[in-house]
Amino acid sequence: MKVYYSTGRRKTSSARVFLKPGTGKITINGKDPKVFLPYVSKRTEALKPLHLTQENNSVDLYITVKGGGITGQSEAIRHGLARALVEYLPDHRSVLKKAGMLTRDSRMVERKKAGLHKARKSTQFTKR
């Protein structure tokens, strides 16, 4: 049985997704998705590519994710899962591309500049 692998990234999070034909078993960092992603909105967002392609009960997923916070990790999982599904069945590409799942969100935190409090926050301006 062939295992399909893909990587998804968002902000400072990166997710490795291992997909193989199976019965719908999903583990994220060795835990059930309901335990790892307790918020329903984040969990449904992360597993959205499965629902769009109707592959819910036909593939097993083993996912490892690190870095960032809950939102970044769930979106990294979504990106990696979409890429793995395209590798598994190239027919899914058009559906996932139309939903915007295959595009890497390149927005990152802007670095802090010298002489400023934060990336753009400055001291209060006074004329005199």
HELIX and SHEET records of a PDB file:
HELIX    1   1 PRO A   33  PHE A   36  1                                   4    
HELIX    2   2 VAL A   40  ALA A   46  1                                   7    
HELIX    3   3 LYS A   48  THR A   53  1                                   6    
HELIX    4   4 ILE A   70  TYR A   88  1                                  19    
HELIX    5   5 PRO A   90  HIS A   92  5                                   3    
HELIX    6   6 ARG A   93  LYS A   98  1                                   6    
SHEET    1   A 4 TYR A   4  ARG A  10  0                                        
SHEET    2   A 4 SER A  13  PRO A  21 -1                                        
SHEET    3   A 4 VAL A  59  LYS A  66 -1                                        
SHEET    4   A 4 ILE A  26  ILE A  28  1                                        
END                                                                             
